[in-house]
Amino acid sequence: MQQLTSLKLTPDRREAVVHGTPSFPCAAYFSDLALLPARSVSWHWHEEIELGMVVGGAARIRTVDEELILRAGEGVFINSEALHDFKIVGDEGCRMIALVLDHSMLSGSDESVFARRYVQPLIDSHEIRLIPLHPGSEWQQEVLRCLREAFLSYDEGKYGFELIVRARLTECLWHIVRNARLAIRDSVHTPSLAEERVKNMLDYIHLHFAEPIQLSEIAAAASIGERECLRAFQKTLGMTPLNCLLRYRASIAAQMLLDTDQSIAEICFNVGFNSQSHFGQIFKRYFNMTPREYRARALKKEESV
């Protein structure tokens, strides 16, 4: 089981985390959103499909054109390449479990019947970005049960857990494709120009976050003007490019505070801030504590384990 603390993205905007191994491309995660910047998982996407479930509190999950509120016991299927984020709802925080997997784990070769008849049509249906999973629906309850069992087997790591995880995820796939069959059949992929523009601009931010960045440079990454850049960010992500940049810098800084012994001053300048006071101010905005307090709390937790 792994605790998510921040996101690292590749030059093509994919999440840089390696989910599992080449021989078993699946990973299980536990995340406490209260420990993340702004109590949320920032906008990102990945080629893998994801199955998540809230086990405490509540969260809002968004794509560019959809929004769901998930409460304890409820879950979601997130399709390949769907741009999405998570944010806490209410005062109880939010704790989630998730399995993120490469679809090849279930489909085998591209020419197999599993790939051609079931998996590929699902992941090619980009209009099917999210599928909510509620325990009140019989088939969705079965998906949630299989997800929970797969997560626990993965976490225990006993001999044969890979077989159990794959079997349970195959059951999840069966319920999803059977019940989304009509939507998959009728789905026609029409890429969103606005979403692609935002992805290109996020790409630029994630590549150059440690450098001084001008609004004009972010806009140029999508071949649009500054005004359209501001409008696209606000309409698609609900934030300004500057807020997106600052939150990403704070997220990377938090990871460095946990993973390195660099001084706070070094981290400050390595993530693109030019003053420690400004860095401390922004970090506290997103984590409700100073960088020093964040590192000290993490060390205290390690010592207590």
Secondary structure per residue as TSV (DSSP state, phi and psi in degrees):
chain	resnum	aa	ss	phi	psi
A	1	M	-	360.0	138.4
A	2	Q	E	-125.0	143.7
A	3	Q	E	-96.9	122.0
A	4	L	-	-80.0	129.2
A	5	T	-	-116.8	-29.0
A	6	S	-	-164.0	174.6
A	7	L	-	-113.5	137.8
A	8	K	-	-118.2	130.9
A	9	L	B	-115.3	150.0
A	10	T	-	-83.5	171.0
A	11	P	T	-57.2	-22.6
A	12	D	T	-101.8	24.7
A	13	R	S	76.5	3.9
A	14	R	B	-79.9	153.0
A	15	E	B	-63.8	132.0
A	16	A	-	-83.6	-4.0
A	17	V	-	-66.9	135.8
A	18	V	-	-86.2	114.0
A	19	H	-	-88.1	99.6
A	20	G	S	81.5	-147.3
A	21	T	B	-130.5	165.9
A	22	P	T	-57.1	-33.7
A	23	S	T	-82.0	-19.9
A	24	F	B	-145.2	81.4
A	25	P	-	-79.3	65.3
A	26	C	E	-150.0	141.6
A	27	A	E	-139.1	147.5
A	28	A	E	-108.2	138.6
A	29	Y	E	-132.7	143.2
A	30	F	E	-116.3	132.1
A	31	S	E	-135.2	138.0
A	32	D	E	-107.0	104.4
A	33	L	G	-63.2	-21.3
A	34	A	G	-66.0	-19.2
A	35	L	G	-91.4	-1.8
A	36	L	S	-97.6	161.1
A	37	P	G	-56.2	131.9
A	38	A	G	55.8	23.0
A	39	R	G	54.3	44.9
A	40	S	E	-155.6	164.4
A	41	V	E	-103.5	118.2
A	42	S	E	-69.1	168.8
A	43	W	E	-57.3	130.3
A	44	H	E	-163.0	172.8
A	45	W	B	-151.7	162.1
A	46	H	-	-151.7	156.4
A	47	E	S	-70.2	-26.0
A	48	E	S	-70.6	155.2
A	49	I	E	-88.1	157.8
A	50	E	E	-136.8	139.5
A	51	L	E	-121.9	121.8
A	52	G	E	-128.1	156.4
A	53	M	E	-146.4	133.7
A	54	V	E	-81.3	127.6
A	55	V	E	-111.1	-4.4
A	56	G	E	-167.0	136.1
A	57	G	E	77.9	-149.4
A	58	A	E	-152.9	154.8
A	59	A	E	-144.2	152.3
A	60	R	E	-104.6	131.2
A	61	I	E	-115.9	135.8
A	62	R	E	-127.2	147.0
A	63	T	-	-111.5	-170.5
A	64	V	S	-60.6	-35.8
A	65	D	S	-129.3	13.9
A	66	E	-	-135.6	156.1
A	67	E	E	-148.4	134.6
A	68	L	E	-129.7	146.1
A	69	I	E	-107.5	121.8
A	70	L	E	-111.7	130.7
A	71	R	E	-113.9	171.9
A	72	A	T	-51.9	131.1
A	73	G	T	92.8	-8.8
A	74	E	-	-104.6	158.1
A	75	G	E	-145.3	-170.6
A	76	V	E	-156.0	144.1
A	77	F	E	-99.3	128.9
A	78	I	E	-115.4	121.7
A	79	N	-	-76.8	162.5
A	80	S	T	-56.7	134.7
A	81	E	T	69.7	12.5
A	82	A	-	-78.5	120.9
A	83	L	-	-71.3	124.0
A	84	H	E	-152.9	163.5
A	85	D	E	-145.4	165.0
A	86	F	E	-125.9	144.8
A	87	K	E	-148.0	141.9
A	88	I	E	-62.4	141.6
A	89	V	-	-118.0	130.0
A	90	G	S	84.4	-169.8
A	91	D	S	-103.6	0.3
A	92	E	S	-89.0	-3.3
A	93	G	-	77.9	-166.5
A	94	C	E	-157.8	130.2
A	95	R	E	-122.5	134.8
A	96	M	E	-133.2	151.2
A	97	I	E	-114.1	152.3
A	98	A	E	-154.2	150.1
A	99	L	E	-120.5	127.4
A	100	V	E	-118.3	125.2
A	101	L	E	-143.0	145.7
A	102	D	-	-73.0	134.5
A	103	H	T	-63.1	-19.8
A	104	S	H	-63.5	-22.2
A	105	M	H	-62.3	-31.5
A	106	L	H	-99.2	-27.4
A	107	S	H	-94.5	-22.0
A	108	G	-	70.5	-139.7
A	109	S	S	-69.7	157.3
A	110	D	T	-62.7	-22.5
A	111	E	T	-93.2	-3.3
A	112	S	S	-70.0	158.2
A	113	V	H	-64.1	-31.1
A	114	F	I	-64.5	-40.6
A	115	A	I	-70.6	-51.5
A	116	R	I	-71.3	-38.0
A	117	R	I	-91.6	-29.4
A	118	Y	I	-120.0	-56.8
A	119	V	I	-74.2	-51.6
A	120	Q	H	-61.6	-44.1
A	121	P	H	-58.8	-34.5
A	122	L	H	-68.5	-50.5
A	123	I	H	-74.1	-20.1
A	124	D	H	-79.3	-13.1
A	125	S	-	-86.1	76.9
A	126	H	T	-70.0	-13.7
A	127	E	T	-72.3	-22.9
A	128	I	-	-88.3	85.8
A	129	R	-	-91.9	-44.0
A	130	L	E	-128.0	142.9
A	131	I	E	-127.8	112.9
A	132	P	E	-68.7	148.9
A	133	L	E	-126.1	109.2
A	134	H	-	-115.7	138.2
A	135	P	T	-65.2	-15.0
A	136	G	T	-74.4	-16.8
A	137	S	S	-96.0	131.2
A	138	E	H	-60.1	-47.6
A	139	W	H	-72.4	-34.8
A	140	Q	H	-69.3	-34.7
A	141	Q	H	-61.8	-36.9
A	142	E	H	-65.9	-39.3
A	143	V	H	-62.9	-44.1
A	144	L	H	-62.6	-40.3
A	145	R	H	-62.4	-46.2
A	146	C	H	-64.7	-39.7
A	147	L	H	-60.8	-46.2
A	148	R	H	-62.3	-44.0
A	149	E	H	-66.2	-39.8
A	150	A	H	-64.0	-41.5
A	151	F	H	-63.6	-46.2
A	152	L	H	-65.0	-39.9
A	153	S	H	-64.1	-42.5
A	154	Y	H	-61.5	-44.5
A	155	D	H	-65.2	-38.3
A	156	E	H	-71.3	-35.2
A	157	G	-	66.3	26.2
A	158	K	-	-73.8	164.7
A	159	Y	T	-53.0	128.2
A	160	G	T	89.2	3.1
A	161	F	H	-61.3	-30.3
A	162	E	H	-61.8	-40.0
A	163	L	H	-64.9	-41.3
A	164	I	H	-66.3	-45.0
A	165	V	H	-60.2	-46.4
A	166	R	H	-64.0	-40.6
A	167	A	H	-63.5	-44.7
A	168	R	H	-67.3	-38.7
A	169	L	H	-69.5	-31.7
A	170	T	H	-65.1	-38.5
A	171	E	H	-62.0	-42.5
A	172	C	H	-57.5	-47.8
A	173	L	H	-58.5	-44.4
A	174	W	H	-58.6	-49.0
A	175	H	H	-62.2	-40.3
A	176	I	H	-67.5	-51.2
A	177	V	H	-68.6	-32.5
A	178	R	H	-66.2	-42.1
A	179	N	H	-87.8	-15.2
A	180	A	T	-106.4	15.6
A	181	R	H	-59.0	-45.1
A	182	L	H	-66.2	-40.9
A	183	A	H	-65.1	-38.6
A	184	I	H	-65.2	-43.7
A	185	R	H	-63.6	-40.0
A	186	D	H	-87.6	-4.9
A	187	S	-	-75.9	131.3
A	188	V	-	-120.3	121.5
A	189	H	-	-73.5	116.6
A	190	T	-	-127.4	97.3
A	191	P	-	-55.2	137.1
A	192	S	-	-83.1	122.0
A	193	L	H	-63.3	-41.6
A	194	A	H	-62.0	-43.8
A	195	E	H	-66.0	-41.9
A	196	E	H	-63.2	-38.0
A	197	R	H	-62.4	-46.0
A	198	V	H	-64.2	-39.5
A	199	K	H	-60.2	-42.2
A	200	N	H	-63.4	-38.6
A	201	M	H	-74.2	-36.4
A	202	L	H	-62.3	-39.6
A	203	D	H	-52.9	-49.2
A	204	Y	H	-62.7	-43.8
A	205	I	H	-61.8	-44.9
A	206	H	H	-70.6	-25.4
A	207	L	H	-81.1	-33.5
A	208	H	H	-118.9	20.4
A	209	F	T	-59.1	-28.0
A	210	A	T	-83.3	-3.4
A	211	E	S	-106.7	161.1
A	212	P	-	-64.0	127.7
A	213	I	-	-122.0	131.6
A	214	Q	-	-99.0	151.1
A	215	L	H	-56.8	-38.8
A	216	S	H	-62.1	-33.0
A	217	E	H	-71.3	-39.3
A	218	I	H	-63.9	-45.1
A	219	A	H	-62.2	-40.2
A	220	A	H	-63.0	-27.2
A	221	A	T	-62.5	-23.7
A	222	A	T	-111.2	7.6
A	223	S	T	58.2	43.8
A	224	I	-	-132.8	170.1
A	225	G	-	-82.0	170.1
A	226	E	H	-63.0	-41.0
A	227	R	H	-63.9	-42.9
A	228	E	H	-67.1	-33.5
A	229	C	H	-60.7	-48.8
A	230	L	H	-61.3	-42.5
A	231	R	H	-64.6	-42.0
A	232	A	H	-64.3	-43.3
A	233	F	H	-64.3	-44.9
A	234	Q	H	-66.5	-41.8
A	235	K	H	-71.6	-40.4
A	236	T	H	-87.2	-44.0
A	237	L	H	-109.6	-11.3
A	238	G	S	71.6	26.8
A	239	M	S	-152.6	167.1
A	240	T	-	-86.2	160.8
A	241	P	H	-58.5	-36.3
A	242	L	H	-64.7	-45.0
A	243	N	H	-62.2	-37.9
A	244	C	H	-63.0	-43.9
A	245	L	H	-63.7	-46.2
A	246	L	H	-65.3	-40.2
A	247	R	H	-66.9	-37.9
A	248	Y	H	-67.0	-41.5
A	249	R	H	-61.0	-43.7
A	250	A	H	-63.2	-39.0
A	251	S	H	-64.2	-45.9
A	252	I	H	-65.5	-39.3
A	253	A	H	-61.2	-41.6
A	254	A	H	-61.0	-42.0
A	255	Q	H	-63.9	-39.9
A	256	M	H	-67.5	-34.7
A	257	L	H	-62.8	-32.5
A	258	L	H	-83.4	-37.7
A	259	D	H	-98.9	-12.7
A	260	T	-	-128.5	167.4
A	261	D	-	-105.0	19.0
A	262	Q	-	-62.3	148.1
A	263	S	-	-69.4	161.7
A	264	I	H	-62.3	-36.1
A	265	A	H	-63.6	-43.0
A	266	E	H	-62.8	-44.6
A	267	I	H	-63.4	-41.8
A	268	C	H	-50.9	-52.0
A	269	F	H	-77.6	-28.3
A	270	N	H	-70.9	-23.0
A	271	V	T	-100.8	5.2
A	272	G	T	108.6	1.4
A	273	F	-	-85.5	148.1
A	274	N	S	-108.8	7.6
A	275	S	-	-152.3	139.1
A	276	Q	H	-67.3	-32.5
A	277	S	H	-67.2	-41.3
A	278	H	H	-67.1	-40.9
A	279	F	H	-58.6	-47.6
A	280	G	H	-62.1	-38.6
A	281	Q	H	-64.6	-47.0
A	282	I	H	-67.7	-42.4
A	283	F	H	-60.5	-42.9
A	284	K	H	-67.0	-31.9
A	285	R	H	-59.5	-40.2
A	286	Y	H	-93.1	-26.2
A	287	F	H	-113.5	-4.9
A	288	N	S	59.7	27.0
A	289	M	S	-161.5	163.5
A	290	T	-	-78.7	162.6
A	291	P	H	-56.1	-39.2
A	292	R	H	-64.8	-42.3
A	293	E	H	-66.0	-37.0
A	294	Y	H	-64.0	-45.6
A	295	R	H	-67.2	-40.9
A	296	A	H	-64.1	-39.6
A	297	R	H	-65.7	-39.6
A	298	A	H	-64.8	-41.8
A	299	L	H	-65.3	-38.2
A	300	K	H	-65.4	-38.7
A	301	K	H	-65.3	-41.2
A	302	E	H	-62.2	-40.7
A	303	E	H	-68.8	-27.5
A	304	S	H	-83.5	-13.6
A	305	V	-	-76.1	360.0
